[in-house]
């Protein structure tokens, strides 16, 4: 009787381990910020809102077209991430770049900018149509980073992270977006969140 009870306990423990191994509970986030509502225009001059992205996992960053330092490598890295997500067959993943220089970044300029990066624009929106104060406050509140004009310059200082947003519109994780981008980790995290 004792042996049978021990075997039942061992089988039950094994089943629980297998179930735990198959779940997505091992996702480790480093942020927990509910995105504030927004509605802006993209590179095709079409409205894109937080509501449009609900139910999708998406990755966001901050860029501007006149950037002479970090934005070109960040955009190249985002295009590479988009490609890897597609190769993995992960569905319902979106990419969003918020312009930190909305005064100059018209939809037309954003359209031209993204054309250099071999990106799939069906799943990538570059947003503008707000003012500088808005994006400064938006970046600080949502992404907990800066988006401020550089003194005596036409450049803007801003964060260089990629931000992972879950299906509910909550920012759950940030990663290096400029150098040493952890592509495999981001793809795995996206996969886990899309399967939840």
Backbone torsions as a table, in degrees:
resi	resn	phi	psi	omega
1	UNK	NA	-43.1	179.7
2	UNK	-64.1	-39.9	-179.3
3	UNK	-63.2	-45.4	-179.9
4	UNK	-60.7	-42.7	179.7
5	UNK	-63.9	-40.2	178.5
6	UNK	-64.3	-41.4	179.4
7	UNK	-64.0	-42.9	179.0
8	UNK	-60.8	-43.7	179.1
9	UNK	-63.2	-40.7	-179.9
10	UNK	-65.2	-42.6	178.8
11	UNK	-64.2	-44.6	179.8
12	UNK	-61.6	-42.3	178.9
13	UNK	-64.5	-40.1	179.3
14	UNK	-64.0	-43.0	179.1
15	UNK	-61.4	-43.5	179.0
16	UNK	-62.6	-39.1	178.5
17	UNK	-65.1	-41.2	178.8
18	UNK	-64.1	-44.8	179.1
19	UNK	-61.2	-45.0	179.6
20	UNK	-62.4	-38.4	179.5
21	UNK	-66.8	-28.0	-178.8
22	UNK	-88.0	-12.0	-177.6
23	UNK	-85.0	170.3	-179.7
24	UNK	-98.5	18.3	-174.6
25	UNK	-71.6	-7.1	-179.4
26	UNK	-88.3	5.4	175.3
27	UNK	-65.1	129.5	-179.8
28	UNK	-115.5	109.2	177.4
29	UNK	-92.2	165.9	174.6
30	UNK	-128.5	8.4	176.0
31	UNK	-140.5	160.6	175.8
32	UNK	-155.2	77.3	-175.7
33	UNK	-126.9	121.2	177.2
34	UNK	-76.2	122.6	-179.3
35	UNK	-62.5	138.5	172.9
36	UNK	-78.6	154.3	-177.5
37	UNK	-63.4	145.0	175.8
38	UNK	-150.3	159.0	174.3
39	UNK	-153.2	112.1	-175.6
40	UNK	-134.2	177.9	177.8
41	UNK	-103.4	147.3	179.9
42	UNK	-100.0	-169.3	-177.2
43	UNK	-65.2	-15.6	175.9
44	UNK	-101.5	11.9	-179.2
45	UNK	62.5	29.6	177.8
46	UNK	-106.9	143.9	-179.7
47	UNK	-69.2	135.8	174.6
48	UNK	-132.3	127.5	-177.7
49	UNK	-124.9	168.0	176.0
50	UNK	-59.3	-37.0	179.7
51	UNK	-59.2	-36.7	179.2
52	UNK	-64.8	-25.7	-175.5
53	UNK	-96.7	-9.6	179.2
54	UNK	-61.9	137.2	-177.6
55	UNK	92.2	-6.3	177.0
56	UNK	-115.9	152.7	169.0
57	UNK	-91.8	135.8	-178.7
58	UNK	-142.9	159.2	-179.2
59	UNK	-119.2	133.1	-177.9
60	UNK	-122.8	155.9	170.6
61	UNK	-151.2	176.9	179.6
62	UNK	-118.7	127.2	-178.8
63	UNK	-145.9	173.4	165.9
64	UNK	-153.7	152.2	-168.4
65	UNK	-72.1	-25.5	-177.7
66	UNK	-91.0	7.7	-176.9
67	UNK	-67.0	131.3	-178.1
68	UNK	-105.7	3.8	-176.5
69	UNK	-124.6	-86.9	-168.0
70	UNK	-84.4	-23.7	-172.8
71	UNK	-66.5	-43.6	178.0
72	UNK	-57.8	-47.6	176.7
73	UNK	-66.0	-34.7	177.7
74	UNK	-63.1	-43.4	-179.1
75	UNK	-67.7	-38.2	175.3
76	UNK	-61.2	-42.4	179.0
77	UNK	-66.8	-37.9	177.6
78	UNK	-65.8	-39.3	177.4
79	UNK	-63.5	-39.6	177.3
80	UNK	-64.8	-41.4	177.9
81	UNK	-63.2	-44.4	178.6
82	UNK	-58.2	-43.0	179.5
83	UNK	-62.3	-45.1	-178.8
84	UNK	-65.8	-39.4	177.8
85	UNK	-61.9	-42.2	178.9
86	UNK	-64.0	-43.8	179.6
87	UNK	-62.2	-31.1	178.2
88	UNK	-77.6	-7.9	179.7
89	UNK	74.4	23.5	-179.6
90	UNK	-81.7	123.9	-177.5
91	UNK	-95.9	165.0	174.3
92	UNK	56.6	37.9	173.6
93	UNK	-109.7	137.1	-176.4
94	UNK	-127.6	161.1	-179.4
95	UNK	-131.2	136.1	-176.7
96	UNK	-136.6	127.1	174.5
97	UNK	-115.0	121.8	178.4
98	UNK	-93.2	126.2	176.6
99	UNK	-73.7	133.2	175.8
100	UNK	-97.2	6.1	176.8
101	UNK	-131.0	61.0	-173.0
102	UNK	-64.3	-23.9	179.1
103	UNK	-60.9	-39.2	-178.9
104	UNK	-98.7	-26.6	-175.7
105	UNK	-85.9	86.4	174.1
106	UNK	-77.2	162.9	174.1
107	UNK	-52.9	-39.5	-179.8
108	UNK	-61.6	-43.3	178.9
109	UNK	-66.1	-40.2	178.6
110	UNK	-65.1	-38.0	178.4
111	UNK	-62.7	-43.7	179.0
112	UNK	-65.9	-43.1	-179.0
113	UNK	-59.2	-49.3	-175.6
114	UNK	-70.2	-21.5	-178.9
115	UNK	-64.6	-18.5	-179.7
116	UNK	-82.3	-5.1	-168.3
117	UNK	-114.3	12.9	177.5
118	UNK	50.9	45.5	-176.9
119	UNK	-97.3	156.5	173.7
120	UNK	-94.2	100.9	-174.9
121	UNK	-71.4	-9.8	177.1
122	UNK	-66.2	-26.0	-179.5
123	UNK	-122.1	21.9	-179.3
124	UNK	-140.9	116.2	177.9
125	UNK	-108.9	130.1	172.2
126	UNK	-104.9	118.7	-167.9
127	UNK	-106.1	145.6	176.4
128	UNK	-153.7	-169.6	177.5
129	UNK	99.8	25.3	177.5
130	UNK	-137.9	-178.9	179.6
131	UNK	-104.6	175.0	-175.0
132	UNK	-64.5	-37.5	179.0
133	UNK	-64.2	-40.3	180.0
134	UNK	-58.5	-51.8	-174.6
135	UNK	-69.1	-31.6	176.1
136	UNK	-62.6	-48.1	179.5
137	UNK	-67.3	-40.3	-179.2
138	UNK	-62.1	-46.1	-179.2
139	UNK	-63.6	-41.7	-178.6
140	UNK	-67.5	-45.6	-176.1
141	UNK	-72.2	-44.4	-174.1
142	UNK	-89.0	-50.2	-175.1
143	UNK	-96.7	-3.7	178.6
144	UNK	54.3	45.6	180.0
145	UNK	-142.6	172.6	-179.0
146	UNK	-90.6	154.1	168.9
147	UNK	-151.8	79.6	-173.6
148	UNK	-128.2	144.2	178.8
149	UNK	-60.7	139.3	175.3
150	UNK	-76.4	131.3	-178.1
151	UNK	-58.8	139.2	178.1
152	UNK	53.1	42.8	-176.8
153	UNK	-155.8	163.3	173.9
154	UNK	-97.0	11.0	-178.9
155	UNK	-95.6	162.0	179.3
156	UNK	-124.8	130.0	175.4
157	UNK	-84.1	129.1	-177.7
158	UNK	-154.1	164.7	178.9
159	UNK	-67.4	153.0	-177.6
160	UNK	-115.8	21.7	-179.4
161	UNK	-87.6	158.0	164.3
162	UNK	-99.0	139.8	-177.3
163	UNK	-118.9	129.6	179.4
164	UNK	-97.0	125.5	-178.2
165	UNK	-116.7	132.3	-177.3
166	UNK	-84.5	-177.9	-174.0
167	UNK	-64.4	-20.6	-179.1
168	UNK	-89.3	-6.5	-177.8
169	UNK	90.5	24.6	177.7
170	UNK	-103.9	130.6	175.3
171	UNK	-76.7	118.4	-172.8
172	UNK	-110.5	-17.6	-176.7
173	UNK	-160.9	148.8	173.3
174	UNK	-124.4	152.5	-178.0
175	UNK	-139.9	160.8	170.6
176	UNK	-61.1	130.3	179.9
177	UNK	-112.2	-8.6	-175.4
178	UNK	-101.8	-58.4	-179.7
179	UNK	-124.7	153.4	178.5
180	UNK	50.1	49.0	-179.3
181	UNK	-69.2	126.0	-179.0
182	UNK	-82.6	71.0	-174.3
183	UNK	-54.1	-47.4	-177.2
184	UNK	-60.9	-41.8	179.6
185	UNK	-64.5	-43.5	-178.9
186	UNK	-64.7	-44.6	179.9
187	UNK	-61.1	-43.2	178.5
188	UNK	-62.5	-44.0	178.7
189	UNK	-62.6	-42.6	178.3
190	UNK	-61.1	-43.7	-179.4
191	UNK	-60.4	-45.4	-179.7
192	UNK	-62.5	-43.2	-177.8
193	UNK	-70.8	-34.5	179.8
194	UNK	-71.3	-25.3	-179.4
195	UNK	-85.0	-10.1	-178.9
196	UNK	-73.6	NA	NA
